[in-house]
């Protein structure tokens, strides 16, 4: 028996310094450093990942990377870390491929080999081996997601690492492969440095002052001017349209958003503050509507739950146009009752909320007369992107019971208020 037969096969790694994907997740966390770019699937670090950016679970999305030209190799092996391997919690929370197709492509894009593989749903590296035809060459690898295992929290599908190797390849050039890996490593090192810099920047304060003042007028009878009524009706219609959108999102805020000293009756801000500056919010596809629970604000509030978010985008398909969500609060005073508030945040072209709407549907039931309102809050910018004047219009309706016990509208009032930075008022 010859010595050659006793030696195990050697798998020789091919690296790439050029990688593309059909999409990758883009949000404010990777605005500068592109945390989820295709390159991160090739860096040999399972704690980083390519995360597809298509709406939905990512079926059909592809990862493509060039390799040194290969001719007359025996077999190829693709080692894949499916899912987000940074931690077990992230692996569970995000989607991961359960079936993929691997194609080895010529320079013209033709497939030399194409094979589908089923993947185990486990947080381990998996090896996919392909037999290679002789006398044919390829220069690129394409990986396509065919099916996914959904995550418990996010709808995004992740691949943490892909390593490509050839078995006993006589034309292997180790120095060339090391040079490609060095270039890729330099790219990821630069992005990591940028990420650390921007992560340490303090969240910009969105208001023009820390104190606001203004007179709160008494309510006036009626529903207000016709243009207000039309605007509030349009806002409620927009809420209804966004409520029907299938995809839910989570909104993760970088840093704490501090509130100014606002007049007492502007409690409408409580659920809006974190999302005023869109550049500080990262939106991730969510599995369902389940959002966040809040700590009760007083002895009467038993619980409060906010849904996840429905998002509308501007004509470019990228910038956020508006955001819809609901807040449900349970109170116990003389009785237990539930209050639902629907919220609509409207952004300008610079990722700042320019207005928001709050709609509280009637809670009339067989025991108590009802009350409902719709409010519009206009945020007028000053000094660039700071919020100056705050204008509030609220139209509220009250109900009582008729002789048959049916709720009947008894009163509609319009309250209009304006609040200004305290320093601005002092100069008048």
N, C-alpha and C positions, 0 to 999 in steps of 0.2 A: 504494500500500500504506500503510495507516495505521500510525501509531507504535505503537498498541496491539499489533498483530500481531508487531512486531519485539521486543517485550519478553518475556523469559523468564517462565514462571510462577513465582509466589512461594509458597513453602510456609511457612505460619504456624503456629508451635508452640502446642499446647494443653497446659498443665501441669495437674497434679492434686496436691492436698494431702490426698487421702483414697484410700488403696489397701489392699486386702485380698487374701488368698490362701487357697486351700483348706487350705494348710499352709505352714509354714516351719520350717527346721531350728532346733531349740532344743537347746542343750547348755550346759555350764558356761562356755564362752567368751562366750556371749551372754546369760547369765542376767540381766545388768543392762542391757546396751546393745542387745540384739537385733540382732546383726550381720547376720542373713540375712533380715530382715523384708522384706515386699513393697515398702515405701517405697524400698529401695535399688535397685530396678529403675527408678525414675523420677527419680533425683537427677542424671542426666546425667554420672555418674562411672563409667566401665566397670570401675574397680578395686574397686567394691563390687558386691554381687549379691543378688538374691532366690534363695534355695536352698530347694527344696521339702523338706518334712519327712516325707513319707509313706514307710513302709517299702517298699523296692523302688526302681525306677528313676524313679518320678514320672509315669508315663503316666497321663493323666486329671486331673492337678493343674491348677489355674487361677489366673491373676492377674487381678484386677479393679480398675479405677480409674475414678473419676468424672471427667467433663470438663464444661466449660461447654456449655449446651444448643446443639446445632448443628441448623440448618434450612437447606435449599436450598444446601448446599455441593456442589461438583463432585466432588472426589475427596479421599480421605484416605490418608495414608501412615504406616505404622508402621515405624520403624527399630529393628531388634533386634540386640543383641550377644548371641548365643547362646553359653552356656558362661561360665566364670569367667575374665574378661579381666584379672585382677590381674597374672597372669604366664603365660608359656607353659607353665610346669610345672604350675600349677594348672588351666589350661585342659585340658591333657592328662589330668590325674589325675581330674577330675570329669566327670560326664555333661553333655551339652548336647542341646537339642531338635534333632531332625532333621525333624520335621513338626509344624506348629501349626495351630490354627484360631483365626481372629479373628472376633469378633462385636461389632457395634455395637448397643447396647441402649437401649431406651426407659426412662423412669423406672419403668415397671411391670415391666421385665425382658424385654420382648419383643424379638426380634432384627429389626433393620431390614436389616442386611447380615450374612451369614455366609460366610466363605470359608476354604478350607484352603490352606496353603502348604508346599512342601518347602523345607528350608533346606540350604545348602551346609555341609559340615563344614570350616569355615575360621574363623580367628580375625580376622574382619572384621565390620563393620557390614553388615547386609543390609536392603534396603528392600522392604516389602510394601505394594503399592498396591491400594486398593479404590475402585471406582466407586460413587458414592452416588446413590440414587434421589431424585428431586425431590419436594418437598412432604411429605417425611417428616423427622422429627427424632430425634435420639438424645442421650443424656446420660451414657453409660458405655461403656467398652471392656472386653472380656473376651478373654483370651488363654489357650488351653488347649493343654497338651502332648499331642500325639497319638503321637509316636514319639521315641526318643532314640538318640543314639550314646553308648555306655557309656564311662566313663572308665577309665583304666588302674589306678586305685587305689580310688576311692570310687564308691559307688552313687548318690550324690546328684546331682540334675540342677540346673543353674544357668542363670539368665538375668541377665547383668550390667547390661543397660540396655535400656529401651524408651522411645522418643520418638515422640509422636503429633503429626501436623501436618495441616492442611487446605490445599488449593490455592485461592489467590485468593478467600478468604472475606470477603465484604463486611462482615459483621457482627462482624468480629474486634475484640476489646477488648484491646489490648496491655497496658494498665496492670493489668487484672484478672489476666491470665496471669502477669505479673511478680510480682504479690502472692502468687499461689499458689506459685510457685517459691521465693519468699523464705521462706514458711512451711515448706515442705518442707526447704529448706536449713538453716533454724534447727533443725529436728528432728534432722537428721542430724549437725549440728555438736554438739548437746548429747549425742547418743549417743557420738560420737567422744571427747568430753571424759570421759565416764563410763568408756569403754573404757580410756582411757589410765590413769585413776586405779586401776581395779581390776587392770589388768595389772601395775602396779608394786607392788601389795601383796605382801609375802613370803608364801610358802606356810606355812600354820600347821603347827606341829610336832604330830604326832598322839599322841605318847606323854607320859605323866605324868612321866617322868624320862629322863635321858640314860644311866643305868646301871641294869641289872636284875641281880638275884641270886636264888639259890634252889638247893636241893639236887636233884641228879639221881639218883633212886633206881634200884636195879638192876631189871632186867626181872623180872616175875612170870610164872609159867607160866599158860597159859590165855589166852582171848580177852577177859578183862575182864568187867565186869558186863553183864547182859542189855540194859540200856538203852543202853549204849555200842554193843554189837553191832548193835542195831536202828537206832541213829542213823547208824552208819557204813554200814550196808546201804542206808538211805534216801539217804544222800549219794551213794553209787555209782550208785543208780538215777536220781537227779537228774542226775548227770553224763551218764549214758547218754541221758536224755531231751533234755537240751540239745544233746548232740552231734548229734542228728537235726534240730535247727532249721536251716533253710536259710540264714538271713542271718548273715553275718559282720560284725564291727565292728572298727575300730581304736580303741585307747584312747590318747589323747594327753594327757600329764600336763603341767600348768602348773607349771614350776619343779621343782627337785630335791627328792625326799623323802629326808631324812636318817634313817639307822638309829641307834637307841640301841646302847649296848654290851650286847648280849644274850649269854647263855650260849652256849658254843660249839656245843652240839648243836641249837640252834634255827636251823638253816640253812634250815628250811622257809620262812622269811620272804623269802628272796632274790628270789622272783618276785612277791611279794605287796605289798611295801612301796609301790611307786608308786601302788597303787590302793586303799590303806586308806581314804582320805578321798574319797568319791565326788564331793564338790563341786569337787575339783581335777582331775577327769578329764573330758575331752570325748570322747564316743563318736560316731564317724562310720561310716556303712555302708561296708563294704569290698567289693572286687570278689571276693575269694577268701580262702582260708585262710592264705595266705602272710603270716607275721608278721615278727618281728625276729630277727636273729642276735645272739648275745652273744659277748663276748670270752672265750675259755677261761680258767677260774679257776686252773688248775694245769697242770703238765706232762703229766698223764695225759689231760686232757680235750682231744679233738681239735676238737670243734665243739659248739655248742649253738644250737638254734633254737626259738623260741616261736611258736605259731600266733597268728592273730588270735583274736577273742573271740566266743562265743555268749552272748546276753543273755536273761535272763528278767525280766519286769517285774511289778510289784505290781498289785493289782486296779484301780488307777486308770489302768493302761496307760502310765504315764509314768515313775514312779520305778523305779530299778533294784532288783530283788529279789535276783538272783544272777548270777554271771558264770562262765563255763566256758572253759578253755583247756588246751592241752597244751604240755609242754616236752620236747623230745627232745635227749638228750646222747649223744655218741659218745666212748667212752674207749678208750685203748690202754694196757694194762699187759702181762700175759702174753699177752693176745689182744685183739682189737678186739671190743667189745660195745656195745650200744645200750641206754640206759635211757630209758623214757618215763614221765613223771609227768603225771597228770591233775589239774587244779586246779579247785576250786569255791570261789568267794568269795560269802559270804552277807551281804547288807547289812541294816541295820535301817531304820527309817522316817526316819532323819535322815542318810542317805547315808554311814554309817560301816560298815565291815566289822565285824560282830559275831562272826563265826567263819569259818574257812576249812578246807578239807579237801584233803588230798593223797593220791592213790592211785597206787601204783606196782605195776602188774601183774607177775606172775611172768615172769622172763626165763629160765626153764628151757629148755634145748635139749639137743641130743644130746651136747654137749661138757662142759657144766657143770650142776651142780644149781642150782635156782632159789631166788630170794628175792623176797618181795613184802611190801608193807605198805600200810596205810591209816592216816592220821593226822588227828586233829581238833585244831584250835587255837582255843580260846575266848578272846576279848578282852573283858575286863570294864571298862566305862568308869568313870572317876572324874573328879571336878572338871569336870563338864559333859560335854565330848566328847573327853576325853583317855583313852588306853588305860592302864589300871592293871595289874591282875593278868593274867598270860598263863598259861593252862592248856593243857597238851599231853597228849593221849592218843594212843598209837601201838600198833597191833596188827600184829605182823609174823609172817610164816610162812616157814619154811625147808623146802626139798625136797632129797631125795637120790634116787639111782637104786636101783630094785629089781634083782633078778637078771636081768630081761629088758631092763633099760635104760630103764625107764619112770620118770618123776619121781613120787615119792611124798612126801606131806606128812610131815615128821618132827617138827616143833616149831612151836608157836604161843605167842608171848609178848605180854604187855601191859606197856607202860611208861607210867607216869603221872608228870607233873612239873608244878610250879607255880613261876612266877617273879614277883617283885615289884619295884617300884621300890626302888632301893637305899636311898633316904632313908626309905621306909616301914619297911623291915626294921630300919634302925638305931634306930628309935624303940621297937622291941619290947623 
